[in-house]
Amino acid sequence: MVIPPITSTPGASLVPYPAMLDVPHELVEHVSWLLHTRRTEINSPWRKLGCFKQALLALAHLRKNETFAQLGAGFGVSEATAWRYVDEALDVLAAWAPGLREALVGLGDGDFVIVDATLIPTDRIKADEPYYSQKHKKHGMNVQVIARPDGTPLWFSRALPGRTHDLTAARAHGIVQACLTRDILVLADRAYQVAGSTVRTPYYHHRIQPPHYQRFNRVHARLRAPGERAFACLKSWRVLRRARCATNRVGRIVAAIHTLLTCGYSG
């Protein structure tokens, strides 16, 4: 028996298949209502995909990091249309992300928050030096977070080039000044040394470290550890595990996912 060779034809390289998306049905409905409001505002009632299908397409991109070609094949639209649908959904969701002042409402003297930073890896070339992080040894974008003591994210910053120092980024976003004005205690790592009077960072290790330094560092690490949950929730959306988009879109994606997180779905 001779097996015939496999020949590819234009347009036949992508085959749709049934799949499941691990998000609640209520979240898809919520996003679809936001899209419906957007369509009503711009007087664009008819599209090839309804609001629910567009919401599902956008969430599939964010959750699974599928390419626009794959999304288009799965939803029966062109690659360009899939890009436009996702881009519109990002704008709608990002507009609902809370700002820094809004995030700190209700916090004041006696409260504390956790401030930390992460790198969103991106596909960059060696020549893109501003996006290369010496700390992580890879290209990416620097994103700051303010989290509650239990790790619940209160606010994510816009994305800055990966080589930006964490303290520089925190000052640029106004995090240090905002917490100082409201007298909010901030727990952070050593990258935020000399940030301000309300910022607490661990002591540096010395050969002979006083016992109270060691106790302080242990307590500080225990209180700050839940802050990692905020980034775990953020990166459970696979699009941020390695962003293939332009760097100026990363901030919008983070803001859009923050809106989804504030809807009650932590991933």
C-alpha positions in Angstrom: 0.0 0.0 0.0 1.4 3.3 -1.1 0.6 6.3 1.1 0.1 9.4 -1.0 2.2 12.5 -0.1 0.5 15.3 1.9 0.1 18.4 -0.3 -0.9 21.7 1.2 -3.2 24.1 -0.5 -3.6 27.8 0.2 -6.1 28.5 3.0 -6.0 24.8 4.2 -3.2 25.1 6.7 -5.6 25.9 9.6 -8.3 23.4 10.7 -10.9 24.4 13.3 -11.7 22.0 16.1 -14.0 22.0 19.2 -12.3 23.4 22.3 -13.2 24.7 25.8 -12.3 28.0 27.4 -11.7 27.9 31.2 -13.6 31.1 32.1 -17.1 31.4 33.7 -20.0 31.9 31.4 -20.9 35.0 33.5 -17.6 36.6 32.6 -18.3 36.2 28.9 -21.7 37.6 29.3 -20.3 40.6 31.2 -17.8 41.4 28.5 -20.5 41.0 25.8 -22.7 43.6 27.6 -19.8 46.0 27.6 -19.3 45.4 23.9 -23.0 45.8 23.3 -22.9 49.2 25.0 -19.9 50.2 22.9 -21.7 49.2 19.7 -24.7 51.2 20.7 -22.6 54.3 21.4 -20.9 54.2 18.0 -24.1 53.1 16.2 -22.7 49.9 14.9 -25.4 47.3 15.5 -24.4 44.7 12.8 -21.3 42.7 12.8 -20.4 39.3 11.4 -20.0 38.1 15.0 -22.5 39.0 17.8 -21.4 40.6 21.0 -21.2 37.2 22.8 -19.0 35.6 20.1 -16.8 38.7 20.0 -16.3 38.5 23.8 -15.5 34.8 23.5 -13.0 35.5 20.8 -11.2 38.2 22.8 -11.2 36.1 25.9 -9.8 33.2 24.0 -6.9 35.4 22.8 -6.2 36.7 26.3 -6.6 33.4 28.0 -4.9 31.0 25.6 -2.6 33.4 23.6 -3.8 32.0 20.3 -2.7 33.9 17.2 -5.2 36.0 15.2 -4.9 33.5 12.3 -6.0 30.7 14.7 -8.8 32.8 16.1 -10.0 33.7 12.7 -10.1 30.1 11.6 -11.9 29.0 14.7 -14.6 31.7 14.6 -15.0 31.9 10.8 -13.6 35.4 10.3 -10.5 36.8 8.6 -7.3 37.3 10.5 -7.7 41.1 10.1 -11.3 41.0 11.5 -10.1 38.9 14.5 -7.5 41.5 15.2 -10.0 44.4 15.1 -12.4 42.5 17.3 -9.7 41.9 19.9 -8.4 45.4 19.7 -11.9 46.8 20.3 -12.5 44.5 23.2 -9.1 45.6 24.8 -10.1 49.3 24.5 -13.5 48.6 26.1 -12.1 46.6 29.0 -9.1 48.9 29.6 -11.4 51.9 29.9 -12.9 50.2 33.0 -9.6 49.6 34.8 -9.3 51.5 38.0 -6.8 54.4 38.3 -4.2 54.8 41.0 -6.3 57.2 43.1 -9.4 55.1 42.8 -7.5 52.0 43.8 -6.3 53.6 47.1 -9.7 54.9 48.1 -10.5 53.7 51.6 -6.9 53.1 52.6 -5.0 55.4 55.0 -3.2 55.5 58.3 -2.7 52.1 59.7 -3.2 50.2 56.4 -0.4 48.6 54.4 -0.1 47.5 50.8 2.5 45.4 48.9 4.3 46.9 46.0 6.2 44.8 43.5 7.2 44.6 39.9 7.3 41.9 37.2 8.6 41.6 33.7 6.2 40.7 30.8 8.4 38.9 28.3 8.2 40.1 24.7 9.6 39.1 21.4 12.3 41.7 20.8 15.6 41.6 19.1 19.1 42.2 20.6 19.1 45.8 19.2 16.1 46.8 21.3 18.3 47.6 24.3 15.7 49.7 26.3 13.5 46.6 26.6 16.3 44.3 27.8 16.2 43.6 31.5 19.6 42.8 33.0 17.9 41.5 36.1 15.9 38.9 34.2 18.3 38.5 31.2 15.5 38.8 28.7 13.5 41.5 26.8 10.2 42.6 28.3 8.1 45.3 29.8 8.1 46.4 33.5 4.7 46.4 35.2 4.2 47.5 38.8 1.4 46.2 41.1 -0.2 47.5 44.3 -1.7 44.6 46.2 -3.7 44.1 49.4 -2.1 42.1 52.3 -3.8 39.0 51.0 -2.4 39.4 47.5 -5.6 40.8 45.9 -4.4 43.2 43.2 -5.6 46.8 43.7 -3.8 48.4 40.7 -1.5 47.6 37.9 0.6 50.2 36.2 1.1 50.9 32.6 4.1 49.1 31.0 7.5 50.6 30.8 10.6 49.3 29.0 12.2 46.3 30.8 15.5 48.0 31.6 13.6 50.5 33.8 14.6 50.2 37.5 11.7 49.2 39.8 12.1 52.3 42.0 12.3 54.6 39.0 9.1 53.0 37.6 7.3 53.3 41.0 8.2 57.0 41.2 7.3 57.6 37.5 3.8 56.1 38.1 3.3 58.2 41.3 3.1 55.2 43.6 5.6 56.4 46.2 4.0 59.9 46.4 0.4 58.6 46.5 1.2 56.2 49.4 3.2 58.9 51.2 0.4 61.4 50.9 -2.2 59.0 52.3 0.3 57.7 54.9 0.0 54.2 53.7 2.7 51.7 54.8 4.3 50.0 51.8 6.1 46.7 51.9 8.6 46.2 49.1 11.8 44.3 48.2 15.3 45.8 48.2 14.9 47.3 44.7 12.8 50.1 46.5 15.5 51.1 48.9 15.4 54.9 49.8 11.9 55.1 48.2 10.4 57.1 51.0 9.5 57.2 54.7 6.4 55.0 54.3 8.3 52.3 52.3 9.7 49.3 54.3 12.3 47.1 52.6 14.5 44.3 54.0 17.9 44.9 55.5 20.9 43.9 53.5 22.6 40.7 54.6 25.9 41.3 56.4 28.5 38.9 57.7 27.5 39.7 61.2 23.8 40.6 61.2 22.1 41.7 64.4 19.4 39.3 65.5 16.6 41.9 65.2 17.6 42.5 61.6 17.1 38.8 60.9 13.7 38.8 62.7 12.6 41.9 60.8 13.5 40.3 57.4 11.6 37.1 58.3 8.5 39.0 59.2 8.8 41.3 56.2 9.2 38.3 53.8 6.1 36.6 55.4 3.9 39.7 55.0 5.2 40.5 51.5 4.9 36.9 50.1 1.2 37.1 49.2 1.9 39.9 46.8 3.2 37.2 44.3 -0.4 36.1 44.0 -1.3 39.3 42.1 1.2 38.5 39.4 0.1 34.8 39.4 -3.5 35.9 38.7 -2.2 38.3 36.0 -0.1 35.7 34.2 -2.7 33.0 34.4 -3.8 34.8 31.2 -1.3 33.3 28.9 -1.1 36.3 26.5 1.2 37.9 29.1 3.6 34.9 29.5 5.2 35.9 26.2 3.6 38.9 24.4 3.9 38.7 20.7 2.3 42.1 20.2 3.8 45.6 19.9 5.2 46.9 23.2 2.7 49.8 23.3 -0.1 47.3 23.5 1.2 45.5 26.6 -0.1 48.2 28.9 -3.6 48.0 27.4 -3.6 44.2 27.8 -2.6 44.5 31.4 -5.4 47.1 32.1 -8.0 44.9 30.2 -7.0 41.8 32.3 -7.2 43.9 35.5 -10.8 44.8 34.6 -11.5 41.1 34.2 -9.9 40.4 37.6 -12.0 43.1 39.3 -15.1 41.3 37.9 -14.5 38.6 40.4 -12.6 36.1 38.3 -9.1 35.6 39.6 -8.0 32.9 37.1 
